[in-house]
Amino acid sequence: MGELMKPFFELGEDFESIIKNTLSKKEGIVDIVKISPITTGWTNIVYRVETIKHNFFFRFPRDDFWERTIVKDYEFAKYIYGKTSFETVKLKLGMDEGRPFSFHVEIPGHTLAEKMNELSEKEIKKISKKISQFMYELHNIKYEKK
């Protein structure tokens, strides 16, 4: 009897090979400058990948719940892409031995978590307004069931 296939990803796997193969096959990128793990996540194993062309984020789910969530994230991101006035990620789905993972080009800037303790009252209002506008635009996307 053959070895059972793992349904999700675990630390210690050869993520570098998966990332290199994915970028080569799906993006035509072979020149990788740096692959860095991001150790703050507990839901997924995350890597930031620097290349000559773009920087990418790769997310590998740690269990079956997050595996399903990655697929849902992909479908949602694909559905809203280009339908608001905001730049959203063009999330892509990859597969490794039947296990899904996601990746996308990094959008330049800072995360809110990085900056929120430094924000002035005026900046907080401005960002709150933008978040509200984004939510409004999401709410008003004409849903097509297909």
Secondary structure, DSSP 8 states (H G I E B T S, - for coil): ------SS--TTS-HHHHHHHHIIIII----EEEEEEETT-SSEEEEEEEESS-EEEEEEESSHHHHHHHHHHHHHHHHHTTSSSS-----EEEEETTEEEEEEE--SS--HHHHGGG--HHHHHHHHHHHHHHHHHHHTS-----
